[in-house]
Amino acid sequence: MISSVTTQNELSLVKNYLLLTFIQKVFEWDSLILEESGMLKTPDLYVEMVNAGVDRTGILLSEIKHEFNKCHIRVLDIQQNHSGVHATYISKGNKEQFSMAMPVFRKEMYERMRAYLGLSTSMPHTAASPLPEKLRPEFPDSRSASKPLRFVERSLVTSSSAYKRKSLRPAASAASGSA
């Protein structure tokens, strides 16, 4: 019985380590994109919010690493592919494997990211379900409107270079020009 509980504890620690590691990298990437995009009027506000998420994940990650030391766990390798996230780790001298399917991993990652940013985790709208038509943003380029935004592997932010040259609100620009 103790072996099963210990194994569950080890799997939980490894799972949390993987989620926190990926979340921290995404937050750091998003923070960099927000700082450098030039598209926001108050980027410091959003960067501060995302960096608070980085800080929270850092604290939790350090606690997980402390538990790793106590339980003699060491992660050797992390692999990510379309099927999921896979880790090889050593626990008490034994080489072990941990795998988590990508859809499940992304869902839990997204929910935790919301929590670490201080957002509600019980929202009906998630990245996996599209916004209703009336809430979708209007794009100046009709080709962009036909391509829904979606999460792709680690690239969770689309390039903003296409928007730097054009106004996001063409109707407002046209109205101000004719007035």
C-alpha beads as a LAMMPS data file, in Angstrom:
LAMMPS data file: protein, C-alpha beads

179 atoms
178 bonds

1 atom types
1 bond types

-500.0 500.0 xlo xhi
-500.0 500.0 ylo yhi
-500.0 500.0 zlo zhi

Masses

1 110.0

Atoms # bond

1 1 1 0.000 0.000 0.000
2 1 1 2.775 2.454 0.863
3 1 1 4.354 1.777 -2.530
4 1 1 1.147 2.780 -4.346
5 1 1 0.764 5.985 -2.305
6 1 1 4.427 6.842 -2.851
7 1 1 4.044 6.243 -6.581
8 1 1 0.952 8.475 -6.710
9 1 1 2.864 11.175 -4.824
10 1 1 5.813 10.867 -7.247
11 1 1 3.516 11.040 -10.283
12 1 1 1.766 14.080 -8.827
13 1 1 5.090 15.822 -8.209
14 1 1 6.344 15.072 -11.734
15 1 1 3.032 16.182 -13.276
16 1 1 3.089 19.443 -11.301
17 1 1 6.734 20.006 -12.228
18 1 1 5.952 19.605 -15.947
19 1 1 2.882 21.837 -15.842
20 1 1 4.651 24.558 -13.886
21 1 1 7.706 24.433 -16.148
22 1 1 5.602 24.814 -19.296
23 1 1 3.383 27.493 -17.745
24 1 1 6.383 29.508 -16.612
25 1 1 7.889 29.389 -20.115
26 1 1 4.600 30.486 -21.690
27 1 1 4.229 33.369 -19.224
28 1 1 7.812 34.480 -19.891
29 1 1 7.215 34.298 -23.657
30 1 1 3.925 36.209 -23.389
31 1 1 5.566 38.874 -21.224
32 1 1 8.279 39.380 -23.826
33 1 1 5.722 39.610 -26.645
34 1 1 3.641 42.142 -24.706
35 1 1 6.705 44.289 -24.020
36 1 1 7.955 44.255 -27.595
37 1 1 4.700 44.328 -29.577
38 1 1 4.227 48.068 -29.585
39 1 1 0.490 47.469 -29.940
40 1 1 -0.608 48.273 -26.395
41 1 1 -1.022 51.728 -24.903
42 1 1 -0.153 50.458 -21.418
43 1 1 2.050 47.397 -21.896
44 1 1 3.585 47.755 -18.425
45 1 1 0.230 46.975 -16.823
46 1 1 -0.197 43.704 -18.736
47 1 1 3.461 42.746 -18.382
48 1 1 3.160 43.261 -14.616
49 1 1 0.126 40.966 -14.516
50 1 1 1.866 38.231 -16.503
51 1 1 5.061 38.623 -14.477
52 1 1 3.002 38.085 -11.315
53 1 1 2.026 34.738 -12.869
54 1 1 5.717 34.033 -13.506
55 1 1 6.457 34.779 -9.852
56 1 1 3.659 32.492 -8.625
57 1 1 4.805 29.611 -10.815
58 1 1 8.400 30.198 -9.693
59 1 1 7.419 29.868 -6.037
60 1 1 5.447 26.683 -6.690
61 1 1 8.231 25.271 -8.851
62 1 1 10.786 25.838 -6.093
63 1 1 8.496 23.976 -3.668
64 1 1 8.240 21.063 -6.123
65 1 1 12.039 20.977 -6.482
66 1 1 12.362 20.912 -2.691
67 1 1 9.990 17.912 -2.606
68 1 1 12.011 16.279 -5.400
69 1 1 15.087 16.484 -3.158
70 1 1 13.223 15.020 -0.179
71 1 1 11.813 12.145 -2.286
72 1 1 15.023 11.593 -4.304
73 1 1 13.385 12.366 -7.655
74 1 1 15.266 13.765 -10.626
75 1 1 13.757 14.505 -14.057
76 1 1 16.136 13.378 -16.794
77 1 1 14.288 14.190 -19.990
78 1 1 11.132 15.952 -21.147
79 1 1 9.673 15.362 -24.603
80 1 1 6.729 17.140 -26.185
81 1 1 4.957 16.039 -29.357
82 1 1 1.439 16.059 -30.820
83 1 1 0.333 13.139 -28.659
84 1 1 1.440 14.618 -25.360
85 1 1 4.156 15.453 -22.869
86 1 1 6.463 12.650 -21.745
87 1 1 9.068 12.679 -18.985
88 1 1 11.729 10.237 -17.904
89 1 1 12.731 10.541 -14.280
90 1 1 14.646 8.693 -11.607
91 1 1 12.945 7.937 -8.306
92 1 1 14.895 6.188 -5.556
93 1 1 17.313 4.788 -8.123
94 1 1 14.621 3.485 -10.502
95 1 1 14.079 4.923 -13.975
96 1 1 10.395 5.793 -14.436
97 1 1 8.158 7.279 -17.149
98 1 1 5.350 9.825 -16.994
99 1 1 3.063 10.733 -19.901
100 1 1 0.095 13.032 -20.253
101 1 1 -2.053 13.404 -23.373
102 1 1 -1.727 16.814 -25.021
103 1 1 -5.423 17.810 -24.840
104 1 1 -5.529 17.040 -21.114
105 1 1 -2.174 18.726 -20.525
106 1 1 -3.235 21.899 -22.360
107 1 1 -6.592 22.053 -20.586
108 1 1 -5.026 21.770 -17.144
109 1 1 -2.261 24.188 -18.118
110 1 1 -4.810 26.756 -19.290
111 1 1 -6.900 26.401 -16.121
112 1 1 -3.832 26.807 -13.919
113 1 1 -2.641 29.807 -15.918
114 1 1 -5.995 31.480 -15.299
115 1 1 -5.684 30.758 -11.577
116 1 1 -2.085 32.055 -11.402
117 1 1 -3.213 35.267 -13.109
118 1 1 -6.035 35.670 -10.584
119 1 1 -8.770 34.956 -13.133
120 1 1 -11.836 32.782 -12.635
121 1 1 -11.257 29.151 -13.542
122 1 1 -14.944 28.394 -14.033
123 1 1 -15.428 30.367 -17.235
124 1 1 -17.681 28.801 -19.900
125 1 1 -15.394 30.158 -22.655
126 1 1 -11.970 28.574 -22.980
127 1 1 -9.309 28.557 -25.671
128 1 1 -10.734 25.276 -26.935
129 1 1 -14.183 26.737 -27.670
130 1 1 -14.564 29.643 -30.102
131 1 1 -16.141 32.965 -29.219
132 1 1 -19.711 33.548 -30.366
133 1 1 -19.888 35.387 -33.704
134 1 1 -21.051 38.676 -32.143
135 1 1 -18.032 38.754 -29.792
136 1 1 -15.367 38.008 -32.412
137 1 1 -13.067 40.929 -33.244
138 1 1 -13.263 42.499 -36.684
139 1 1 -10.074 42.391 -38.722
140 1 1 -9.167 44.921 -41.413
141 1 1 -8.002 42.172 -43.757
142 1 1 -10.818 39.840 -44.861
143 1 1 -8.345 36.951 -45.216
144 1 1 -7.621 37.152 -41.459
145 1 1 -11.309 36.956 -40.588
146 1 1 -11.657 33.544 -42.232
147 1 1 -8.816 32.054 -40.175
148 1 1 -9.787 31.492 -36.543
149 1 1 -7.087 31.982 -33.918
150 1 1 -6.016 28.762 -32.267
151 1 1 -3.361 27.434 -29.957
152 1 1 -0.501 25.717 -31.735
153 1 1 2.114 23.864 -29.681
154 1 1 4.207 26.502 -27.852
155 1 1 3.256 29.415 -30.089
156 1 1 0.317 30.809 -28.173
157 1 1 0.593 34.336 -29.570
158 1 1 0.121 35.238 -33.222
159 1 1 2.508 37.621 -34.896
160 1 1 1.435 41.230 -34.623
161 1 1 3.495 42.515 -37.561
162 1 1 0.449 42.397 -39.860
163 1 1 -1.388 44.836 -37.591
164 1 1 1.403 47.394 -37.227
165 1 1 0.771 48.831 -40.693
166 1 1 -3.030 49.019 -40.555
167 1 1 -5.611 50.414 -38.199
168 1 1 -7.554 47.833 -36.207
169 1 1 -10.697 49.898 -36.693
170 1 1 -11.045 50.781 -40.381
171 1 1 -14.598 52.037 -39.963
172 1 1 -13.471 54.601 -37.392
173 1 1 -10.606 55.719 -39.649
174 1 1 -12.935 56.173 -42.609
175 1 1 -15.469 58.087 -40.500
176 1 1 -12.836 60.433 -39.112
177 1 1 -11.464 61.084 -42.609
178 1 1 -14.863 62.077 -44.010
179 1 1 -15.836 64.290 -41.054

Bonds

1 1 1 2
2 1 2 3
3 1 3 4
4 1 4 5
5 1 5 6
6 1 6 7
7 1 7 8
8 1 8 9
9 1 9 10
10 1 10 11
11 1 11 12
12 1 12 13
13 1 13 14
14 1 14 15
15 1 15 16
16 1 16 17
17 1 17 18
18 1 18 19
19 1 19 20
20 1 20 21
21 1 21 22
22 1 22 23
23 1 23 24
24 1 24 25
25 1 25 26
26 1 26 27
27 1 27 28
28 1 28 29
29 1 29 30
30 1 30 31
31 1 31 32
32 1 32 33
33 1 33 34
34 1 34 35
35 1 35 36
36 1 36 37
37 1 37 38
38 1 38 39
39 1 39 40
40 1 40 41
41 1 41 42
42 1 42 43
43 1 43 44
44 1 44 45
45 1 45 46
46 1 46 47
47 1 47 48
48 1 48 49
49 1 49 50
50 1 50 51
51 1 51 52
52 1 52 53
53 1 53 54
54 1 54 55
55 1 55 56
56 1 56 57
57 1 57 58
58 1 58 59
59 1 59 60
60 1 60 61
61 1 61 62
62 1 62 63
63 1 63 64
64 1 64 65
65 1 65 66
66 1 66 67
67 1 67 68
68 1 68 69
69 1 69 70
70 1 70 71
71 1 71 72
72 1 72 73
73 1 73 74
74 1 74 75
75 1 75 76
76 1 76 77
77 1 77 78
78 1 78 79
79 1 79 80
80 1 80 81
81 1 81 82
82 1 82 83
83 1 83 84
84 1 84 85
85 1 85 86
86 1 86 87
87 1 87 88
88 1 88 89
89 1 89 90
90 1 90 91
91 1 91 92
92 1 92 93
93 1 93 94
94 1 94 95
95 1 95 96
96 1 96 97
97 1 97 98
98 1 98 99
99 1 99 100
100 1 100 101
101 1 101 102
102 1 102 103
103 1 103 104
104 1 104 105
105 1 105 106
106 1 106 107
107 1 107 108
108 1 108 109
109 1 109 110
110 1 110 111
111 1 111 112
112 1 112 113
113 1 113 114
114 1 114 115
115 1 115 116
116 1 116 117
117 1 117 118
118 1 118 119
119 1 119 120
120 1 120 121
121 1 121 122
122 1 122 123
123 1 123 124
124 1 124 125
125 1 125 126
126 1 126 127
127 1 127 128
128 1 128 129
129 1 129 130
130 1 130 131
131 1 131 132
132 1 132 133
133 1 133 134
134 1 134 135
135 1 135 136
136 1 136 137
137 1 137 138
138 1 138 139
139 1 139 140
140 1 140 141
141 1 141 142
142 1 142 143
143 1 143 144
144 1 144 145
145 1 145 146
146 1 146 147
147 1 147 148
148 1 148 149
149 1 149 150
150 1 150 151
151 1 151 152
152 1 152 153
153 1 153 154
154 1 154 155
155 1 155 156
156 1 156 157
157 1 157 158
158 1 158 159
159 1 159 160
160 1 160 161
161 1 161 162
162 1 162 163
163 1 163 164
164 1 164 165
165 1 165 166
166 1 166 167
167 1 167 168
168 1 168 169
169 1 169 170
170 1 170 171
171 1 171 172
172 1 172 173
173 1 173 174
174 1 174 175
175 1 175 176
176 1 176 177
177 1 177 178
178 1 178 179
